[in-house]
Amino acid sequence: MKKIVVLFLFCSQLAIGSDGYWAKTGHRVVGEIAQEYINGKTKRALKELLGTASLAEVANFADEIKSDTLYRKFGAWHYVNYPLDKKYHEVTPSKWGDIVQAIETCKQKVSDKTLARTERSFYLKFLVHLIGDLHQPMHAGRAEDRGGNDIQLQWFDSGTNLHRVWDGDMINSYGMSFSELADRLSRLSRKEVRTLQQGSVIDWLEESHEIAGRIYGSVNTGEKLMFRYSYLWWPTVEDSLQKGGVRLAKVLNELF
Ligand SMILES: [Zn+2]
């Protein structure tokens, strides 16, 4: 009975049609949750580098600059695709960079106080974005289908692909604002936060990669996805957003 009620509530919140990506709502949720778990010292450092902008506000910056050819070299920074039966360390790192290398670079640049404030701020905004991307499982998918981008699907009546379903179709259709979602997902005890913050960037990546493996098995090319798909996978979406948020806070607290 409970399940039926939940399903009903869920369906009533779904709206048909979307054109978004993890960018926008997803990234903002991650930023907003992180804001709850950063300490005073981190807050002061962020104010110095970001001014009055919140983490949610800067979380999409790295996607927004994508269309500018000047920033093309950062394209490979948002993901890393490798075989599902392999670990990141078993694969030769891309010379174009990948999300793991990028996070490391961002951390170094942000903590380098000899750099100009604008440069440190640029990499800080990038870092906020990348911790979000790291928790979108399809940013750690297979290379042959470009993290699900080449797996065509339908989301209700709109054409989409597996990557986009996870970037935004599910989140946008859920119909909650980023602050509503973040508010719900940031009610955690200290112990829960500590548990979620365990591990390294590589551990978190492998977690996403493992989830990506299951996501690949969840669809057939050309399939029409509707309420049932969201119902099955929404807990994973929320879990990933929540982890992204508390772990971003951890990365920032360690950095400052
Ligand atoms: Zn991105």
Residues whose N, C-alpha, C, O or C-beta is under 5 A from the ligand:
A	BS01	ZN	D63 H78 D133
